[in-house]
Each structure stands twice: as C-alpha cells, then as structure tokens.
Amino acid sequence: MTKKTIFYDLTELLYLSRGYKGYYGIAKVVAEGAKTAFRMDKGIRFIAYNQGFNGFTEVFPKLNADAEGGVDLNIPNAGLPLFIRRVFPIKRKGEEKLARYIGPIFDLIERLRWHRTGIPFKKVDLTNGIFVSCARPKLMVHPIKALRQFEDTQVHALLHDAIPMHDLRLSGENFTSSFQADTDYVIRNSDQIIANSHFSADDLENWAEKGDLSEAKRMSVAQLAHECQVGDSAPELLLPERPFVLMVGTSLGRKNLDVVLSAIKKLVSDGKGTPLLVLAGRRRKRTIEFLDTAEMAEVKPHVLQIDSPSQTDLERLYKACLAVVLPSRIEGWGLPAAEALWHGKPAFCSDIPVLREVCGDMGQYFDLHDTETLAGYLDRIATDAAWRQELDEIIAQNRDKLRTWDDFGHDLIARVEEVMSA
C-alpha cells in the first residue's frame, strides 16, 4: 500500500503575507507547527489555498542560514490575498446568494493580483493525501470544500477553542453564528479533530452533547507550548524604569482587564504602592475610553499601553516584568501565562480549567471577580523579595514540564500518523 503524503496547510499565513514577519495567536501555532514538520524531514509538503484559483499551490520552506535550526517558511508574498465568504449560516442565505453573483468577479480580480506578483500558481493534486490545518475555522471551510475535487483525501483539523459560542457579548451575534457554522462544517468534514488543550477537547464535546456542534469522528489533543521564542528584529521599545506587571493581548470583557484595574484601584485607595500595569497588544478604543472616565482617574497614571510590540520587544517585556497577569474568563490555551513561565516569571491567573492545565502548580490563581486576592498578589510581588524568590524557585524546579513548539509540532504530526496507521 502506497504511503499517503501529508499536506500541511499554510493558508492562514498566506493571508498575512504582505511584509508580515511576526506571528502571534493562531498564526503562530500554524507557523511553529510548520517549522517542526519541515525539520522532521518526513516528506511533508506545504500548501496554501487561494479562492481566486479555487486550488492549492505548493510552498517550499527552507532552512534559515542566520539561525541554527531556523526555518524560513518562504510564504509567497502575493499582496495579502482578499477573502470573501462563500459559506454562510442558514439565516444568512441572502448574503450567500450575493456572494454567488460577485464571486466570479472577485476570483478574476484575485487571479490578476496574483499574476502581477510574477509568482506562478501551480495547482497541487491532493488525491489520496492527508490535509492538515491549524487555521481559523473560517479559513479552513473553503479549502476543505475544495478538497472534494480530489479522491480519498483525509482531513485533520486543529481547533483552538469555541470561545465565541460561550457569550454573544464577546463577539456579536453575526460573528458567533458564522463561527459556529464554520466550526461545525470543519468538524463534520474532518476525519480527525485535534484540540489544542484537553480543556478545548472537553469544551467541543460538551457543545456536541448540547446539539450546538456536530460530534467529531475522532478527537485527540496536541497541547500548545510554553516556549517564547527570540525575536529577530532590533529592539525599539524603551522599557519602563518603574517595576511593572505585564498583560498581553488585553481588553475589557473576555480578557477581564476589568478585575486588574479594580485591583489597582483598591491598592491606590488603600494607600499602598502599586506596580505599573503594562498592557501590551493592540490598543482598543473601549479600553482607552474607560481609562479616561472619572472612575479610573486614580488608576490611569499606573497604566502604560504599548501598541503591538514586536516579538523582540515582547520578549524583553517578559524578562523585565515582575509577573504576568492573565485574568481571562475563558481561553483555548493561554499563551501569555505559558510564556511567562518560560521566562521564569510568575503567572497570576484566573482560576479556570485551561489555565490550571497550562500552569499547574507553578501558577498563582484568583477567582474571576476576586479583586482583593489579585490586589494582594500585586502588592506582594512588588514588596516581598522573599516571595518573589520562592515563586522563581517553584518555576525553576518544574522547568522540565514546560513544552516547546517542537513538542507541539511532533505531537500534531503524531496524532495524524496514528490515524494513518490505524
């Protein structure tokens, strides 16, 4: 019997191709899994889907001569391809009809844009292959649909979470209904769903039991990593001179910045010194406006917002901070807490199952609305050197439990190979 070829999907990265060199969140998972898959040297091929051609083109990663073991994924810079939704929830059939009319025009424009780059789009035949994707569900739906043109192609999809389905207030009804429809489509049309954490696997199964998602044909887990990799750009950020705690990817609502600001307000009102709170990530209008309210007048001087720092500067922030705070109501994995531990820094986490999975005994936990406990952590980390040393030692003693991106990549491919050999 001929061994099936694994095709690793880089569509997520193709949609970020215009001069974009750093990845975080889902894009980082896609990139790091691909780098490990390439280094494994198992004949894995790398592809990306383009709607304009309704097909896949091959991508050829290469070893990066500037870094030992580094990989340049060599994503074609096709001018950041556009995306137009072609699959909609039932109650948005009007939009689907409109997409059918404008789709051919869009495809023509997309093909012309691609051809202007001078990069040939050579379609890849995935017949009898194994399609592996870690992309966002909405960027998996169309490639999976395109796989129907090939015979006997298996689909293995990594899903990151079902967060939008937990609360419409987190993302809005239209986004949530689209997310649910996309996720369900991926599950129904996949031979295996791989979750990024045991929590995510349980959560997806719970939604299936409620009838809101389909039941996966096969469910497995490839946990993400703690490793925070070194950036390759020059430092740009002037680090704060004042001792600070760090939040990464912050916002009110799901990320629960609210409780951290309340904790700082309590410290200020109690007359205690408070560390600076550094918010690293995309500046959000809602956060800026909230900090400008009278309620936050005493808190605002203790908050510094850093807009979308580079990977180099993010790593510098991790190394320089007293601790990282991740107060989220829900996460699929929780990279900021994981990366804090990688740098030997304490992680102050909301007491939710997935952060227990990520941090174990190395984390310091508080209930979602427990301002007092968090305020105590912030005060103590700034004033109690002996406690800081104790936390550092706990993390150091458990260093061998921290996962690398190679661990994730090997687990991802292993989950696929287990089905191939079954």
TORKOL-4160 file (C-alpha; in steps of 0.2 Angstrom, whole numbers, padded with zeros to 4 digits, m for minus):
422
<pt num="1" X="0000" Y="0000" Z="0000"/>
<pt num="2" X="0007" Y="0017" Z="m0005"/>
<pt num="3" X="0011" Y="0029" Z="0010"/>
<pt num="4" X="0000" Y="0044" Z="0010"/>
<pt num="5" X="0008" Y="0061" Z="0009"/>
<pt num="6" X="0004" Y="0074" Z="0022"/>
<pt num="7" X="0000" Y="0091" Z="0016"/>
<pt num="8" X="0002" Y="0105" Z="0029"/>
<pt num="9" X="m0009" Y="0120" Z="0026"/>
<pt num="10" X="m0001" Y="0137" Z="0027"/>
<pt num="11" X="m0017" Y="0147" Z="0021"/>
<pt num="12" X="m0018" Y="0156" Z="0037"/>
<pt num="13" X="0000" Y="0163" Z="0034"/>
<pt num="14" X="m0003" Y="0167" Z="0016"/>
<pt num="15" X="m0017" Y="0179" Z="0022"/>
<pt num="16" X="m0004" Y="0188" Z="0032"/>
<pt num="17" X="0009" Y="0188" Z="0019"/>
<pt num="18" X="0011" Y="0207" Z="0015"/>
<pt num="19" X="0028" Y="0211" Z="0023"/>
<pt num="20" X="0022" Y="0202" Z="0040"/>
<pt num="21" X="0037" Y="0194" Z="0049"/>
<pt num="22" X="0030" Y="0190" Z="0066"/>
<pt num="23" X="0016" Y="0179" Z="0071"/>
<pt num="24" X="0005" Y="0178" Z="0087"/>
<pt num="25" X="m0010" Y="0168" Z="0092"/>
<pt num="26" X="m0017" Y="0156" Z="0079"/>
<pt num="27" X="m0004" Y="0162" Z="0066"/>
<pt num="28" X="0010" Y="0157" Z="0077"/>
<pt num="29" X="0003" Y="0140" Z="0080"/>
<pt num="30" X="0002" Y="0137" Z="0061"/>
<pt num="31" X="0019" Y="0144" Z="0059"/>
<pt num="32" X="0028" Y="0134" Z="0073"/>
<pt num="33" X="0019" Y="0118" Z="0068"/>
<pt num="34" X="0025" Y="0120" Z="0050"/>
<pt num="35" X="0043" Y="0123" Z="0055"/>
<pt num="36" X="0044" Y="0107" Z="0066"/>
<pt num="37" X="0035" Y="0097" Z="0052"/>
<pt num="38" X="0048" Y="0104" Z="0040"/>
<pt num="39" X="0063" Y="0099" Z="0051"/>
<pt num="40" X="0055" Y="0082" Z="0054"/>
<pt num="41" X="0060" Y="0078" Z="0036"/>
<pt num="42" X="0046" Y="0065" Z="0033"/>
<pt num="43" X="0042" Y="0071" Z="0016"/>
<pt num="44" X="0028" Y="0083" Z="0022"/>
<pt num="45" X="0023" Y="0095" Z="0008"/>
<pt num="46" X="0017" Y="0113" Z="0012"/>
<pt num="47" X="0002" Y="0121" Z="0003"/>
<pt num="48" X="m0009" Y="0136" Z="0003"/>
<pt num="49" X="m0026" Y="0139" Z="m0004"/>
<pt num="50" X="m0032" Y="0154" Z="m0014"/>
<pt num="51" X="m0050" Y="0157" Z="m0018"/>
<pt num="52" X="m0047" Y="0165" Z="m0034"/>
<pt num="53" X="m0040" Y="0149" Z="m0041"/>
<pt num="54" X="m0051" Y="0138" Z="m0030"/>
<pt num="55" X="m0035" Y="0127" Z="m0028"/>
<pt num="56" X="m0019" Y="0124" Z="m0018"/>
<pt num="57" X="m0001" Y="0130" Z="m0023"/>
<pt num="58" X="0014" Y="0122" Z="m0016"/>
<pt num="59" X="0025" Y="0132" Z="m0003"/>
<pt num="60" X="0044" Y="0127" Z="m0001"/>
<pt num="61" X="0051" Y="0131" Z="0016"/>
<pt num="62" X="0070" Y="0132" Z="0018"/>
<pt num="63" X="0082" Y="0132" Z="0032"/>
<pt num="64" X="0087" Y="0149" Z="0038"/>
<pt num="65" X="0106" Y="0151" Z="0037"/>
<pt num="66" X="0105" Y="0165" Z="0050"/>
<pt num="67" X="0099" Y="0154" Z="0064"/>
<pt num="68" X="0103" Y="0136" Z="0069"/>
<pt num="69" X="0089" Y="0125" Z="0066"/>
<pt num="70" X="0078" Y="0140" Z="0060"/>
<pt num="71" X="0066" Y="0138" Z="0046"/>
<pt num="72" X="0060" Y="0151" Z="0033"/>
<pt num="73" X="0043" Y="0146" Z="0028"/>
<pt num="74" X="0045" Y="0156" Z="0012"/>
<pt num="75" X="0027" Y="0161" Z="0011"/>
<pt num="76" X="0023" Y="0169" Z="m0006"/>
<pt num="77" X="0020" Y="0187" Z="m0004"/>
<pt num="78" X="0005" Y="0189" Z="m0015"/>
<pt num="79" X="0000" Y="0206" Z="m0009"/>
<pt num="80" X="m0011" Y="0199" Z="0005"/>
<pt num="81" X="m0025" Y="0189" Z="m0004"/>
<pt num="82" X="m0043" Y="0195" Z="m0001"/>
<pt num="83" X="m0056" Y="0184" Z="0007"/>
<pt num="84" X="m0074" Y="0183" Z="0003"/>
<pt num="85" X="m0086" Y="0172" Z="0012"/>
<pt num="86" X="m0095" Y="0159" Z="0002"/>
<pt num="87" X="m0102" Y="0148" Z="0015"/>
<pt num="88" X="m0115" Y="0156" Z="0027"/>
<pt num="89" X="m0126" Y="0150" Z="0041"/>
<pt num="90" X="m0144" Y="0146" Z="0036"/>
<pt num="91" X="m0151" Y="0163" Z="0042"/>
<pt num="92" X="m0139" Y="0172" Z="0031"/>
<pt num="93" X="m0144" Y="0165" Z="0014"/>
<pt num="94" X="m0146" Y="0182" Z="0007"/>
<pt num="95" X="m0128" Y="0185" Z="0009"/>
<pt num="96" X="m0124" Y="0168" Z="0001"/>
<pt num="97" X="m0134" Y="0172" Z="m0014"/>
<pt num="98" X="m0125" Y="0189" Z="m0016"/>
<pt num="99" X="m0108" Y="0180" Z="m0014"/>
<pt num="100" X="m0113" Y="0169" Z="m0029"/>
<pt num="101" X="m0115" Y="0184" Z="m0040"/>
<pt num="102" X="m0100" Y="0193" Z="m0035"/>
<pt num="103" X="m0089" Y="0178" Z="m0033"/>
<pt num="104" X="m0083" Y="0176" Z="m0051"/>
<pt num="105" X="m0079" Y="0195" Z="m0052"/>
<pt num="106" X="m0069" Y="0193" Z="m0036"/>
<pt num="107" X="m0060" Y="0177" Z="m0042"/>
<pt num="108" X="m0054" Y="0186" Z="m0058"/>
<pt num="109" X="m0048" Y="0201" Z="m0048"/>
<pt num="110" X="m0039" Y="0189" Z="m0037"/>
<pt num="111" X="m0030" Y="0180" Z="m0051"/>
<pt num="112" X="m0025" Y="0196" Z="m0059"/>
<pt num="113" X="m0017" Y="0202" Z="m0042"/>
<pt num="114" X="m0008" Y="0186" Z="m0040"/>
<pt num="115" X="m0001" Y="0185" Z="m0058"/>
<pt num="116" X="0005" Y="0203" Z="m0056"/>
<pt num="117" X="0017" Y="0197" Z="m0042"/>
<pt num="118" X="0026" Y="0185" Z="m0055"/>
<pt num="119" X="0024" Y="0170" Z="m0044"/>
<pt num="120" X="0017" Y="0155" Z="m0054"/>
<pt num="121" X="0001" Y="0147" Z="m0046"/>
<pt num="122" X="0004" Y="0129" Z="m0050"/>
<pt num="123" X="m0011" Y="0119" Z="m0043"/>
<pt num="124" X="m0006" Y="0104" Z="m0032"/>
<pt num="125" X="m0016" Y="0087" Z="m0033"/>
<pt num="126" X="m0020" Y="0081" Z="m0016"/>
<pt num="127" X="m0028" Y="0064" Z="m0021"/>
<pt num="128" X="m0025" Y="0051" Z="m0008"/>
<pt num="129" X="m0017" Y="0064" Z="0003"/>
<pt num="130" X="m0018" Y="0069" Z="0021"/>
<pt num="131" X="m0023" Y="0088" Z="0023"/>
<pt num="132" X="m0018" Y="0095" Z="0040"/>
<pt num="133" X="m0023" Y="0113" Z="0045"/>
<pt num="134" X="m0022" Y="0123" Z="0061"/>
<pt num="135" X="m0030" Y="0139" Z="0053"/>
<pt num="136" X="m0045" Y="0148" Z="0059"/>
<pt num="137" X="m0061" Y="0139" Z="0055"/>
<pt num="138" X="m0067" Y="0152" Z="0043"/>
<pt num="139" X="m0050" Y="0149" Z="0033"/>
<pt num="140" X="m0052" Y="0130" Z="0033"/>
<pt num="141" X="m0070" Y="0130" Z="0027"/>
<pt num="142" X="m0066" Y="0134" Z="0009"/>
<pt num="143" X="m0050" Y="0124" Z="0007"/>
<pt num="144" X="m0060" Y="0109" Z="0014"/>
<pt num="145" X="m0074" Y="0112" Z="0002"/>
<pt num="146" X="m0061" Y="0112" Z="m0012"/>
<pt num="147" X="m0054" Y="0095" Z="m0007"/>
<pt num="148" X="m0070" Y="0087" Z="m0014"/>
<pt num="149" X="m0061" Y="0088" Z="m0032"/>
<pt num="150" X="m0049" Y="0075" Z="m0025"/>
<pt num="151" X="m0052" Y="0057" Z="m0021"/>
<pt num="152" X="m0049" Y="0049" Z="m0004"/>
<pt num="153" X="m0041" Y="0064" Z="0004"/>
<pt num="154" X="m0042" Y="0064" Z="0023"/>
<pt num="155" X="m0044" Y="0080" Z="0034"/>
<pt num="156" X="m0036" Y="0083" Z="0051"/>
<pt num="157" X="m0040" Y="0100" Z="0058"/>
<pt num="158" X="m0034" Y="0108" Z="0074"/>
<pt num="159" X="m0047" Y="0118" Z="0083"/>
<pt num="160" X="m0041" Y="0131" Z="0095"/>
<pt num="161" X="m0057" Y="0135" Z="0105"/>
<pt num="162" X="m0076" Y="0138" Z="0105"/>
<pt num="163" X="m0074" Y="0154" Z="0114"/>
<pt num="164" X="m0087" Y="0165" Z="0103"/>
<pt num="165" X="m0101" Y="0152" Z="0107"/>
<pt num="166" X="m0100" Y="0155" Z="0126"/>
<pt num="167" X="m0106" Y="0173" Z="0126"/>
<pt num="168" X="m0114" Y="0183" Z="0112"/>
<pt num="169" X="m0107" Y="0199" Z="0121"/>
<pt num="170" X="m0090" Y="0193" Z="0117"/>
<pt num="171" X="m0091" Y="0195" Z="0099"/>
<pt num="172" X="m0108" Y="0199" Z="0092"/>
<pt num="173" X="m0122" Y="0188" Z="0085"/>
<pt num="174" X="m0117" Y="0188" Z="0067"/>
<pt num="175" X="m0099" Y="0183" Z="0071"/>
<pt num="176" X="m0104" Y="0170" Z="0083"/>
<pt num="177" X="m0116" Y="0162" Z="0071"/>
<pt num="178" X="m0103" Y="0162" Z="0057"/>
<pt num="179" X="m0090" Y="0155" Z="0069"/>
<pt num="180" X="m0102" Y="0141" Z="0075"/>
<pt num="181" X="m0107" Y="0137" Z="0057"/>
<pt num="182" X="m0088" Y="0137" Z="0051"/>
<pt num="183" X="m0083" Y="0126" Z="0066"/>
<pt num="184" X="m0097" Y="0114" Z="0063"/>
<pt num="185" X="m0093" Y="0112" Z="0045"/>
<pt num="186" X="m0075" Y="0108" Z="0049"/>
<pt num="187" X="m0080" Y="0095" Z="0062"/>
<pt num="188" X="m0092" Y="0087" Z="0050"/>
<pt num="189" X="m0080" Y="0086" Z="0036"/>
<pt num="190" X="m0064" Y="0081" Z="0046"/>
<pt num="191" X="m0058" Y="0063" Z="0049"/>
<pt num="192" X="m0050" Y="0069" Z="0065"/>
<pt num="193" X="m0052" Y="0085" Z="0076"/>
<pt num="194" X="m0036" Y="0089" Z="0086"/>
<pt num="195" X="m0039" Y="0101" Z="0100"/>
<pt num="196" X="m0025" Y="0112" Z="0107"/>
<pt num="197" X="m0028" Y="0108" Z="0125"/>
<pt num="198" X="m0038" Y="0095" Z="0135"/>
<pt num="199" X="m0050" Y="0109" Z="0140"/>
<pt num="200" X="m0054" Y="0113" Z="0122"/>
<pt num="201" X="m0057" Y="0095" Z="0118"/>
<pt num="202" X="m0069" Y="0094" Z="0133"/>
<pt num="203" X="m0077" Y="0110" Z="0128"/>
<pt num="204" X="m0080" Y="0105" Z="0110"/>
<pt num="205" X="m0088" Y="0088" Z="0116"/>
<pt num="206" X="m0099" Y="0097" Z="0128"/>
<pt num="207" X="m0106" Y="0108" Z="0114"/>
<pt num="208" X="m0109" Y="0092" Z="0104"/>
<pt num="209" X="m0118" Y="0084" Z="0118"/>
<pt num="210" X="m0129" Y="0100" Z="0118"/>
<pt num="211" X="m0133" Y="0099" Z="0100"/>
<pt num="212" X="m0124" Y="0115" Z="0095"/>
<pt num="213" X="m0110" Y="0107" Z="0086"/>
<pt num="214" X="m0108" Y="0090" Z="0077"/>
<pt num="215" X="m0099" Y="0076" Z="0086"/>
<pt num="216" X="m0081" Y="0073" Z="0080"/>
<pt num="217" X="m0077" Y="0057" Z="0071"/>
<pt num="218" X="m0061" Y="0056" Z="0081"/>
<pt num="219" X="m0055" Y="0068" Z="0094"/>
<pt num="220" X="m0037" Y="0070" Z="0100"/>
<pt num="221" X="m0026" Y="0083" Z="0109"/>
<pt num="222" X="m0009" Y="0091" Z="0104"/>
<pt num="223" X="m0006" Y="0104" Z="0118"/>
<pt num="224" X="0002" Y="0120" Z="0113"/>
<pt num="225" X="0018" Y="0126" Z="0120"/>
<pt num="226" X="0026" Y="0137" Z="0134"/>
<pt num="227" X="0041" Y="0142" Z="0124"/>
<pt num="228" X="0043" Y="0160" Z="0119"/>
<pt num="229" X="0055" Y="0162" Z="0105"/>
<pt num="230" X="0068" Y="0175" Z="0102"/>
<pt num="231" X="0063" Y="0189" Z="0090"/>
<pt num="232" X="0074" Y="0193" Z="0075"/>
<pt num="233" X="0071" Y="0212" Z="0074"/>
<pt num="234" X="0081" Y="0226" Z="0083"/>
<pt num="235" X="0074" Y="0232" Z="0100"/>
<pt num="236" X="0063" Y="0248" Z="0098"/>
<pt num="237" X="0055" Y="0249" Z="0115"/>
<pt num="238" X="0061" Y="0259" Z="0130"/>
<pt num="239" X="0057" Y="0248" Z="0144"/>
<pt num="240" X="0048" Y="0256" Z="0159"/>
<pt num="241" X="0060" Y="0261" Z="0174"/>
<pt num="242" X="0046" Y="0258" Z="0186"/>
<pt num="243" X="0043" Y="0240" Z="0192"/>
<pt num="244" X="0029" Y="0233" Z="0182"/>
<pt num="245" X="0017" Y="0218" Z="0179"/>
<pt num="246" X="0013" Y="0213" Z="0161"/>
<pt num="247" X="m0003" Y="0209" Z="0152"/>
<pt num="248" X="m0003" Y="0203" Z="0134"/>
<pt num="249" X="m0017" Y="0204" Z="0122"/>
<pt num="250" X="m0028" Y="0214" Z="0134"/>
<pt num="251" X="m0046" Y="0220" Z="0133"/>
<pt num="252" X="m0061" Y="0223" Z="0144"/>
<pt num="253" X="m0074" Y="0209" Z="0143"/>
<pt num="254" X="m0067" Y="0191" Z="0140"/>
<pt num="255" X="m0049" Y="0196" Z="0144"/>
<pt num="256" X="m0056" Y="0203" Z="0160"/>
<pt num="257" X="m0045" Y="0218" Z="0161"/>
<pt num="258" X="m0059" Y="0225" Z="0172"/>
<pt num="259" X="m0053" Y="0215" Z="0188"/>
<pt num="260" X="m0035" Y="0220" Z="0186"/>
<pt num="261" X="m0040" Y="0239" Z="0185"/>
<pt num="262" X="m0051" Y="0236" Z="0200"/>
<pt num="263" X="m0036" Y="0228" Z="0210"/>
<pt num="264" X="m0025" Y="0243" Z="0206"/>
<pt num="265" X="m0039" Y="0255" Z="0211"/>
<pt num="266" X="m0040" Y="0246" Z="0228"/>
<pt num="267" X="m0021" Y="0247" Z="0231"/>
<pt num="268" X="m0022" Y="0266" Z="0227"/>
<pt num="269" X="m0037" Y="0269" Z="0238"/>
<pt num="270" X="m0028" Y="0258" Z="0252"/>
<pt num="271" X="m0013" Y="0269" Z="0251"/>
<pt num="272" X="m0002" Y="0255" Z="0245"/>
<pt num="273" X="0011" Y="0256" Z="0232"/>
<pt num="274" X="0006" Y="0248" Z="0216"/>
<pt num="275" X="0017" Y="0242" Z="0202"/>
<pt num="276" X="0014" Y="0249" Z="0184"/>
<pt num="277" X="0002" Y="0239" Z="0174"/>
<pt num="278" X="0009" Y="0237" Z="0156"/>
<pt num="279" X="m0004" Y="0232" Z="0143"/>
<pt num="280" X="0005" Y="0225" Z="0128"/>
<pt num="281" X="m0006" Y="0222" Z="0112"/>
<pt num="282" X="m0017" Y="0231" Z="0100"/>
<pt num="283" X="m0024" Y="0247" Z="0108"/>
<pt num="284" X="m0043" Y="0246" Z="0109"/>
<pt num="285" X="m0054" Y="0261" Z="0109"/>
<pt num="286" X="m0065" Y="0254" Z="0123"/>
<pt num="287" X="m0050" Y="0252" Z="0135"/>
<pt num="288" X="m0044" Y="0270" Z="0131"/>
<pt num="289" X="m0061" Y="0277" Z="0134"/>
<pt num="290" X="m0063" Y="0268" Z="0150"/>
<pt num="291" X="m0047" Y="0273" Z="0157"/>
<pt num="292" X="m0052" Y="0291" Z="0153"/>
<pt num="293" X="m0068" Y="0290" Z="0164"/>
<pt num="294" X="m0068" Y="0299" Z="0181"/>
<pt num="295" X="m0069" Y="0281" Z="0189"/>
<pt num="296" X="m0052" Y="0277" Z="0183"/>
<pt num="297" X="m0044" Y="0294" Z="0186"/>
<pt num="298" X="m0033" Y="0287" Z="0200"/>
<pt num="299" X="m0029" Y="0271" Z="0191"/>
<pt num="300" X="m0024" Y="0279" Z="0174"/>
<pt num="301" X="m0007" Y="0285" Z="0180"/>
<pt num="302" X="m0002" Y="0267" Z="0184"/>
<pt num="303" X="m0006" Y="0260" Z="0167"/>
<pt num="304" X="0005" Y="0260" Z="0152"/>
<pt num="305" X="m0002" Y="0254" Z="0135"/>
<pt num="306" X="0011" Y="0248" Z="0122"/>
<pt num="307" X="0003" Y="0246" Z="0105"/>
<pt num="308" X="0008" Y="0229" Z="0096"/>
<pt num="309" X="0026" Y="0227" Z="0102"/>
<pt num="310" X="0037" Y="0217" Z="0091"/>
<pt num="311" X="0042" Y="0199" Z="0096"/>
<pt num="312" X="0059" Y="0206" Z="0101"/>
<pt num="313" X="0051" Y="0219" Z="0112"/>
<pt num="314" X="0038" Y="0207" Z="0119"/>
<pt num="315" X="0052" Y="0195" Z="0125"/>
<pt num="316" X="0061" Y="0210" Z="0133"/>
<pt num="317" X="0045" Y="0214" Z="0142"/>
<pt num="318" X="0043" Y="0197" Z="0149"/>
<pt num="319" X="0061" Y="0196" Z="0155"/>
<pt num="320" X="0059" Y="0213" Z="0164"/>
<pt num="321" X="0042" Y="0212" Z="0172"/>
<pt num="322" X="0039" Y="0206" Z="0190"/>
<pt num="323" X="0025" Y="0195" Z="0184"/>
<pt num="324" X="0012" Y="0192" Z="0170"/>
<pt num="325" X="m0007" Y="0193" Z="0174"/>
<pt num="326" X="m0019" Y="0183" Z="0164"/>
<pt num="327" X="m0037" Y="0186" Z="0171"/>
<pt num="328" X="m0047" Y="0179" Z="0156"/>
<pt num="329" X="m0064" Y="0172" Z="0158"/>
<pt num="330" X="m0060" Y="0159" Z="0145"/>
<pt num="331" X="m0045" Y="0154" Z="0134"/>
<pt num="332" X="m0041" Y="0140" Z="0122"/>
<pt num="333" X="m0023" Y="0138" Z="0129"/>
<pt num="334" X="m0017" Y="0155" Z="0137"/>
<pt num="335" X="0000" Y="0159" Z="0129"/>
<pt num="336" X="0004" Y="0174" Z="0140"/>
<pt num="337" X="0004" Y="0163" Z="0155"/>
<pt num="338" X="0013" Y="0149" Z="0147"/>
<pt num="339" X="0026" Y="0162" Z="0140"/>
<pt num="340" X="0028" Y="0170" Z="0157"/>
<pt num="341" X="0033" Y="0153" Z="0165"/>
<pt num="342" X="0045" Y="0150" Z="0150"/>
<pt num="343" X="0054" Y="0166" Z="0156"/>
<pt num="344" X="0054" Y="0161" Z="0174"/>
<pt num="345" X="0041" Y="0174" Z="0178"/>
<pt num="346" X="0026" Y="0171" Z="0190"/>
<pt num="347" X="0009" Y="0170" Z="0181"/>
<pt num="348" X="m0006" Y="0177" Z="0191"/>
<pt num="349" X="m0021" Y="0168" Z="0183"/>
<pt num="350" X="m0040" Y="0167" Z="0184"/>
<pt num="351" X="m0044" Y="0150" Z="0191"/>
<pt num="352" X="m0051" Y="0142" Z="0176"/>
<pt num="353" X="m0048" Y="0124" Z="0170"/>
<pt num="354" X="m0037" Y="0128" Z="0155"/>
<pt num="355" X="m0025" Y="0139" Z="0165"/>
<pt num="356" X="m0024" Y="0125" Z="0178"/>
<pt num="357" X="m0019" Y="0114" Z="0163"/>
<pt num="358" X="m0006" Y="0126" Z="0157"/>
<pt num="359" X="0002" Y="0132" Z="0173"/>
<pt num="360" X="m0001" Y="0118" Z="0186"/>
<pt num="361" X="0007" Y="0121" Z="0202"/>
<pt num="362" X="0018" Y="0135" Z="0195"/>
<pt num="363" X="0003" Y="0147" Z="0194"/>
<pt num="364" X="m0005" Y="0158" Z="0207"/>
<pt num="365" X="m0024" Y="0159" Z="0205"/>
<pt num="366" X="m0038" Y="0170" Z="0209"/>
<pt num="367" X="m0057" Y="0169" Z="0206"/>
<pt num="368" X="m0063" Y="0179" Z="0191"/>
<pt num="369" X="m0070" Y="0193" Z="0201"/>
<pt num="370" X="m0059" Y="0192" Z="0216"/>
<pt num="371" X="m0051" Y="0209" Z="0216"/>
<pt num="372" X="m0044" Y="0208" Z="0234"/>
<pt num="373" X="m0034" Y="0192" Z="0231"/>
<pt num="374" X="m0027" Y="0199" Z="0215"/>
<pt num="375" X="m0023" Y="0216" Z="0224"/>
<pt num="376" X="m0014" Y="0206" Z="0237"/>
<pt num="377" X="m0003" Y="0197" Z="0223"/>
<pt num="378" X="0001" Y="0214" Z="0215"/>
<pt num="379" X="0006" Y="0221" Z="0232"/>
<pt num="380" X="0016" Y="0206" Z="0237"/>
<pt num="381" X="0026" Y="0204" Z="0221"/>
<pt num="382" X="0031" Y="0222" Z="0222"/>
<pt num="383" X="0036" Y="0222" Z="0240"/>
<pt num="384" X="0041" Y="0204" Z="0246"/>
<pt num="385" X="0058" Y="0199" Z="0239"/>
<pt num="386" X="0057" Y="0183" Z="0248"/>
<pt num="387" X="0041" Y="0178" Z="0240"/>
<pt num="388" X="0047" Y="0183" Z="0223"/>
<pt num="389" X="0062" Y="0171" Z="0225"/>
<pt num="390" X="0050" Y="0157" Z="0231"/>
<pt num="391" X="0040" Y="0159" Z="0216"/>
<pt num="392" X="0055" Y="0159" Z="0205"/>
<pt num="393" X="0062" Y="0143" Z="0213"/>
<pt num="394" X="0045" Y="0134" Z="0210"/>
<pt num="395" X="0046" Y="0138" Z="0192"/>
<pt num="396" X="0064" Y="0133" Z="0190"/>
<pt num="397" X="0061" Y="0116" Z="0199"/>
<pt num="398" X="0047" Y="0112" Z="0186"/>
<pt num="399" X="0056" Y="0118" Z="0170"/>
<pt num="400" X="0056" Y="0101" Z="0163"/>
<pt num="401" X="0037" Y="0101" Z="0162"/>
<pt num="402" X="0037" Y="0116" Z="0150"/>
<pt num="403" X="0033" Y="0112" Z="0132"/>
<pt num="404" X="0042" Y="0118" Z="0117"/>
<pt num="405" X="0035" Y="0122" Z="0100"/>
<pt num="406" X="0044" Y="0106" Z="0094"/>
<pt num="407" X="0034" Y="0096" Z="0107"/>
<pt num="408" X="0018" Y="0103" Z="0099"/>
<pt num="409" X="0023" Y="0100" Z="0081"/>
<pt num="410" X="0029" Y="0082" Z="0085"/>
<pt num="411" X="0013" Y="0079" Z="0094"/>
<pt num="412" X="0002" Y="0086" Z="0080"/>
<pt num="413" X="0010" Y="0075" Z="0067"/>
<pt num="414" X="0010" Y="0060" Z="0078"/>
<pt num="415" X="m0009" Y="0062" Z="0080"/>
<pt num="416" X="m0011" Y="0062" Z="0061"/>
<pt num="417" X="0001" Y="0047" Z="0059"/>
<pt num="418" X="m0009" Y="0037" Z="0072"/>
<pt num="419" X="m0024" Y="0038" Z="0061"/>
<pt num="420" X="m0014" Y="0034" Z="0045"/>
<pt num="421" X="m0008" Y="0018" Z="0053"/>
<pt num="422" X="m0024" Y="0013" Z="0061"/>
